[in-house]
Amino acid sequence: AIEYDTRMVREVLKRVEGTSSERKLKVIQGDAIKTRFPFFDVCVANVPYQISSALVFKLLSHRPMFRCAVMMFQEEFALRLTAR
């Protein structure tokens, strides 16, 4: 996981503490656009409007390619993304 907000990083780590997911989850605190992505198989994201385009292009160029992405965008960006 990559998370910018230190409070959210602490919350995520607290929620998985003592579970089987604790050893499977690595949380990187930082800017998703500036951070080098490690290998991952699945992407789940609630993306801020300001970085939507940059993040989509970064994910499309990431190698090795991931298996699946479920992303939530603000309506304005989603309409731009699907426009013809």
Order of alpha helices (4+ residues) and beta strands (2+ residues): beta-alpha-beta-beta-alpha-beta-alpha
